Structure formats: C-alpha cells, structure tokens
Amino acid sequence: MSLQPTIAFKKRDVMIESIRALGLLLVLVIAPVFAEPPGGPLKLHPANPHYCLFNGQATILITSTEYYGAVVNLDFDYVTKAEKRTSPK
C-alpha cells in the first residue's frame, strides 16, 4: 500500500483552504470600494434639479450618450452630428 494518495489529498486540502482564505481576503479588501460614500448617494439638488448633491455640495454631471451610439451603430454620421452641435441655433 502506498502513502502517495494520502499526501496528494493533504496537498489538495491545503490548496483548497488557501483558495478559500484568498477569496475571503479579496472580499474584505474589495467590499469597501463598493460601499456607499460617507455623504450618501448622489441626489438631486433641492433648489435646482439641474444640479446634483454629492457630499453636501452642488455637483454638475457632464455626460455623453453619442459615443455609445457611434460604437454600436457603425452607420452613425459623427461629422453631421458635430456640425449640428457647433452650428448656432
């Protein structure tokens, strides 16, 4: 009878425990990154709904939706869109 399988099983058990410990460590390290900020989530400003409140201060969000459209829709005519955006109204 050989002791080789017993040693292999012990090595496997040690490796499984190491992976579990690493997983727990990753959860403990990464979880605070996704936690809610101290001032709470982003909210609309009560006096002006065009602004947001973040950490108690007025905040402006500048976003763009046309980039996604240009990536997904290959027929997107960005030259015409740019001309429309820059022309006086």
Backbone as JSON Lines, residues from 0, in Angstrom:
{"i":0,"aa":"M","n":[0.83,-1.18,0.0],"ca":[0.0,0.0,0.0],"c":[0.88,1.25,0.0]}
{"i":1,"aa":"S","n":[0.51,2.19,-0.84],"ca":[1.31,3.39,-0.99],"c":[0.68,4.56,-0.23]}
{"i":2,"aa":"L","n":[1.51,5.42,0.31],"ca":[1.02,6.61,1.02],"c":[0.87,7.8,0.09]}
{"i":3,"aa":"Q","n":[1.22,7.61,-1.17],"ca":[1.18,8.72,-2.12],"c":[-0.21,9.37,-2.23]}
{"i":4,"aa":"P","n":[-1.33,8.6,-2.35],"ca":[-2.64,9.28,-2.43],"c":[-2.97,10.11,-1.2]}
{"i":5,"aa":"T","n":[-2.54,9.67,-0.03],"ca":[-2.83,10.41,1.19],"c":[-2.12,11.77,1.16]}
{"i":6,"aa":"I","n":[-0.89,11.79,0.69],"ca":[-0.14,13.04,0.6],"c":[-0.81,13.96,-0.43]}
{"i":7,"aa":"A","n":[-1.26,13.39,-1.54],"ca":[-1.93,14.18,-2.57],"c":[-3.21,14.79,-2.03]}
{"i":8,"aa":"F","n":[-3.98,14.02,-1.25],"ca":[-5.2,14.55,-0.67],"c":[-4.9,15.67,0.31]}
{"i":9,"aa":"K","n":[-3.85,15.55,1.09],"ca":[-3.49,16.6,2.04],"c":[-3.08,17.87,1.3]}
{"i":10,"aa":"K","n":[-2.31,17.72,0.22],"ca":[-1.91,18.88,-0.56],"c":[-3.14,19.56,-1.17]}
{"i":11,"aa":"R","n":[-4.09,18.75,-1.65],"ca":[-5.31,19.3,-2.23],"c":[-6.1,20.06,-1.17]}
{"i":12,"aa":"D","n":[-6.21,19.5,0.04],"ca":[-6.94,20.17,1.12],"c":[-6.27,21.49,1.5]}
{"i":13,"aa":"V","n":[-4.95,21.5,1.53],"ca":[-4.22,22.73,1.85],"c":[-4.47,23.77,0.76]}
{"i":14,"aa":"M","n":[-4.48,23.33,-0.5],"ca":[-4.71,24.26,-1.6],"c":[-6.14,24.81,-1.55]}
{"i":15,"aa":"I","n":[-7.11,23.99,-1.24],"ca":[-8.49,24.46,-1.13],"c":[-8.63,25.47,-0.01]}
{"i":16,"aa":"E","n":[-8.03,25.22,1.12],"ca":[-8.07,26.17,2.24],"c":[-7.38,27.47,1.88]}
{"i":17,"aa":"S","n":[-6.28,27.39,1.13],"ca":[-5.58,28.61,0.71],"c":[-6.46,29.43,-0.24]}
{"i":18,"aa":"I","n":[-7.16,28.75,-1.14],"ca":[-8.04,29.46,-2.07],"c":[-9.19,30.11,-1.31]}
{"i":19,"aa":"R","n":[-9.74,29.41,-0.33],"ca":[-10.82,29.99,0.49],"c":[-10.33,31.22,1.25]}
{"i":20,"aa":"A","n":[-9.14,31.13,1.81],"ca":[-8.6,32.26,2.56],"c":[-8.34,33.45,1.63]}
{"i":21,"aa":"L","n":[-7.84,33.17,0.44],"ca":[-7.6,34.23,-0.54],"c":[-8.92,34.87,-0.96]}
{"i":22,"aa":"G","n":[-9.96,34.05,-1.16],"ca":[-11.27,34.58,-1.51],"c":[-11.82,35.49,-0.43]}
{"i":23,"aa":"L","n":[-11.69,35.07,0.82],"ca":[-12.16,35.89,1.94],"c":[-11.38,37.19,2.02]}
{"i":24,"aa":"L","n":[-10.09,37.12,1.81],"ca":[-9.25,38.32,1.83],"c":[-9.68,39.29,0.72]}
{"i":25,"aa":"L","n":[-9.93,38.76,-0.47],"ca":[-10.36,39.61,-1.57],"c":[-11.7,40.28,-1.27]}
{"i":26,"aa":"V","n":[-12.62,39.54,-0.68],"ca":[-13.92,40.13,-0.33],"c":[-13.74,41.24,0.69]}
{"i":27,"aa":"L","n":[-12.9,41.02,1.68],"ca":[-12.69,42.03,2.72],"c":[-11.97,43.27,2.18]}
{"i":28,"aa":"V","n":[-11.14,43.09,1.17],"ca":[-10.4,44.22,0.6],"c":[-11.25,44.97,-0.42]}
{"i":29,"aa":"I","n":[-12.01,44.25,-1.24],"ca":[-12.76,44.87,-2.32],"c":[-14.09,45.43,-1.85]}
{"i":30,"aa":"A","n":[-14.72,44.85,-0.85],"ca":[-16.05,45.29,-0.4],"c":[-16.1,46.78,-0.04]}
{"i":31,"aa":"P","n":[-15.12,47.34,0.66],"ca":[-15.21,48.77,0.97],"c":[-15.18,49.67,-0.27]}
{"i":32,"aa":"V","n":[-14.64,49.2,-1.36],"ca":[-14.59,50.0,-2.58],"c":[-16.01,50.26,-3.09]}
{"i":33,"aa":"F","n":[-16.89,49.28,-2.94],"ca":[-18.25,49.41,-3.43],"c":[-19.21,49.91,-2.36]}
{"i":34,"aa":"A","n":[-18.72,50.27,-1.22],"ca":[-19.59,50.77,-0.15],"c":[-20.1,52.17,-0.5]}
{"i":35,"aa":"E","n":[-21.18,52.53,0.1],"ca":[-21.77,53.85,-0.14],"c":[-20.85,54.94,0.4]}
{"i":36,"aa":"P","n":[-20.69,56.05,-0.33],"ca":[-19.82,57.12,0.16],"c":[-20.36,57.71,1.48]}
{"i":37,"aa":"P","n":[-19.5,58.35,2.26],"ca":[-19.92,58.85,3.57],"c":[-21.06,59.86,3.5]}
{"i":38,"aa":"G","n":[-21.15,60.65,2.46],"ca":[-22.21,61.65,2.35],"c":[-23.5,61.09,1.79]}
{"i":39,"aa":"G","n":[-23.54,59.81,1.51],"ca":[-24.72,59.2,0.92],"c":[-24.6,59.19,-0.59]}
{"i":40,"aa":"P","n":[-25.6,58.66,-1.25],"ca":[-25.55,58.59,-2.71],"c":[-25.78,59.95,-3.36]}
{"i":41,"aa":"L","n":[-25.59,60.0,-4.63],"ca":[-25.83,61.2,-5.41],"c":[-27.33,61.5,-5.4]}
{"i":42,"aa":"K","n":[-27.7,62.76,-5.1],"ca":[-29.12,63.16,-5.02],"c":[-29.33,64.42,-5.84]}
{"i":43,"aa":"L","n":[-30.58,64.66,-6.23],"ca":[-30.9,65.92,-6.9],"c":[-30.84,67.06,-5.9]}
{"i":44,"aa":"H","n":[-30.36,68.2,-6.37],"ca":[-30.3,69.39,-5.52],"c":[-31.74,69.86,-5.27]}
{"i":45,"aa":"P","n":[-32.11,70.13,-4.0],"ca":[-33.49,70.5,-3.71],"c":[-33.91,71.83,-4.33]}
{"i":46,"aa":"A","n":[-33.0,72.77,-4.48],"ca":[-33.35,74.09,-5.02],"c":[-33.3,74.13,-6.54]}
{"i":47,"aa":"N","n":[-32.45,73.31,-7.15],"ca":[-32.3,73.33,-8.6],"c":[-32.1,71.91,-9.1]}
{"i":48,"aa":"P","n":[-33.1,71.31,-9.76],"ca":[-32.98,69.92,-10.2],"c":[-31.99,69.71,-11.35]}
{"i":49,"aa":"H","n":[-31.4,70.78,-11.88],"ca":[-30.38,70.63,-12.91],"c":[-29.02,70.3,-12.28]}
{"i":50,"aa":"Y","n":[-28.92,70.41,-10.96],"ca":[-27.7,70.1,-10.24],"c":[-27.93,68.87,-9.36]}
{"i":51,"aa":"C","n":[-26.84,68.25,-8.96],"ca":[-26.91,67.13,-8.03],"c":[-26.21,67.53,-6.74]}
{"i":52,"aa":"L","n":[-26.48,66.8,-5.68],"ca":[-25.76,66.95,-4.42],"c":[-24.88,65.74,-4.21]}
{"i":53,"aa":"F","n":[-23.61,65.98,-3.92],"ca":[-22.68,64.9,-3.59],"c":[-21.83,65.38,-2.43]}
{"i":54,"aa":"N","n":[-21.87,64.66,-1.34],"ca":[-21.18,65.04,-0.11],"c":[-21.59,66.44,0.34]}
{"i":55,"aa":"G","n":[-22.87,66.78,0.13],"ca":[-23.41,68.04,0.61],"c":[-23.09,69.25,-0.27]}
{"i":56,"aa":"Q","n":[-22.42,69.03,-1.41],"ca":[-22.06,70.15,-2.28],"c":[-22.73,69.97,-3.65]}
{"i":57,"aa":"A","n":[-23.06,71.1,-4.27],"ca":[-23.65,71.06,-5.61],"c":[-22.64,70.47,-6.59]}
{"i":58,"aa":"T","n":[-23.13,69.58,-7.43],"ca":[-22.28,68.89,-8.38],"c":[-22.97,68.86,-9.74]}
{"i":59,"aa":"I","n":[-22.2,69.07,-10.79],"ca":[-22.74,69.0,-12.14],"c":[-22.19,67.74,-12.79]}
{"i":60,"aa":"L","n":[-23.06,66.97,-13.41],"ca":[-22.63,65.79,-14.15],"c":[-22.59,66.13,-15.64]}
{"i":61,"aa":"I","n":[-21.46,65.89,-16.26],"ca":[-21.32,66.11,-17.69],"c":[-21.19,64.73,-18.32]}
{"i":62,"aa":"T","n":[-22.15,64.39,-19.18],"ca":[-22.16,63.06,-19.77],"c":[-22.32,63.16,-21.28]}
{"i":63,"aa":"S","n":[-22.15,62.04,-21.94],"ca":[-22.35,61.96,-23.38],"c":[-22.96,60.62,-23.72]}
{"i":64,"aa":"T","n":[-23.97,60.64,-24.57],"ca":[-24.59,59.39,-24.99],"c":[-24.24,59.04,-26.42]}
{"i":65,"aa":"E","n":[-23.72,59.97,-27.18],"ca":[-23.45,59.72,-28.59],"c":[-22.25,58.8,-28.79]}
{"i":66,"aa":"Y","n":[-21.33,58.74,-27.85],"ca":[-20.18,57.86,-28.02],"c":[-20.65,56.42,-28.14]}
{"i":67,"aa":"Y","n":[-21.54,56.01,-27.24],"ca":[-22.05,54.64,-27.27],"c":[-22.76,54.37,-28.59]}
{"i":68,"aa":"G","n":[-23.55,55.35,-29.05],"ca":[-24.24,55.19,-30.32],"c":[-23.26,55.04,-31.48]}
{"i":69,"aa":"A","n":[-22.17,55.76,-31.44],"ca":[-21.18,55.69,-32.51],"c":[-20.46,54.34,-32.49]}
{"i":70,"aa":"V","n":[-20.27,53.77,-31.33],"ca":[-19.59,52.48,-31.24],"c":[-20.5,51.35,-31.7]}
{"i":71,"aa":"V","n":[-21.75,51.37,-31.25],"ca":[-22.68,50.29,-31.57],"c":[-23.21,50.44,-33.0]}
{"i":72,"aa":"N","n":[-23.53,51.64,-33.4],"ca":[-24.1,51.89,-34.71],"c":[-22.99,52.37,-35.65]}
{"i":73,"aa":"L","n":[-22.52,51.47,-36.5],"ca":[-21.4,51.83,-37.38],"c":[-21.82,52.82,-38.47]}
{"i":74,"aa":"D","n":[-23.12,52.98,-38.72],"ca":[-23.6,53.94,-39.71],"c":[-23.78,55.34,-39.11]}
{"i":75,"aa":"F","n":[-23.37,55.55,-37.87],"ca":[-23.52,56.83,-37.19],"c":[-22.67,57.88,-37.91]}
{"i":76,"aa":"D","n":[-23.28,58.97,-38.3],"ca":[-22.59,60.04,-39.04],"c":[-22.13,61.11,-38.04]}
{"i":77,"aa":"Y","n":[-20.93,60.93,-37.52],"ca":[-20.43,61.83,-36.48],"c":[-20.1,63.22,-37.03]}
{"i":78,"aa":"V","n":[-19.79,63.34,-38.31],"ca":[-19.48,64.65,-38.89],"c":[-20.73,65.53,-38.88]}
{"i":79,"aa":"T","n":[-21.86,64.97,-39.33],"ca":[-23.12,65.72,-39.33],"c":[-23.52,66.08,-37.9]}
{"i":80,"aa":"K","n":[-23.35,65.14,-36.98],"ca":[-23.69,65.39,-35.58],"c":[-22.83,66.52,-35.02]}
{"i":81,"aa":"A","n":[-21.54,66.52,-35.31],"ca":[-20.65,67.57,-34.82],"c":[-21.03,68.92,-35.42]}
{"i":82,"aa":"E","n":[-21.39,68.93,-36.69],"ca":[-21.8,70.19,-37.31],"c":[-23.07,70.74,-36.69]}
{"i":83,"aa":"K","n":[-24.02,69.86,-36.39],"ca":[-25.26,70.3,-35.74],"c":[-24.99,70.85,-34.35]}
{"i":84,"aa":"R","n":[-24.04,70.23,-33.64],"ca":[-23.73,70.65,-32.27],"c":[-23.01,72.0,-32.25]}
{"i":85,"aa":"T","n":[-22.24,72.3,-33.29],"ca":[-21.44,73.53,-33.28],"c":[-22.13,74.68,-34.0]}
{"i":86,"aa":"S","n":[-23.16,74.39,-34.78],"ca":[-23.84,75.47,-35.5],"c":[-24.7,76.29,-34.55]}
{"i":87,"aa":"P","n":[-24.81,77.61,-34.81],"ca":[-25.67,78.44,-33.94],"c":[-27.13,78.06,-34.12]}
{"i":88,"aa":"K","n":[-27.88,78.21,-33.05],"ca":[-29.29,77.79,-33.09],"c":[-30.18,78.88,-33.55]}
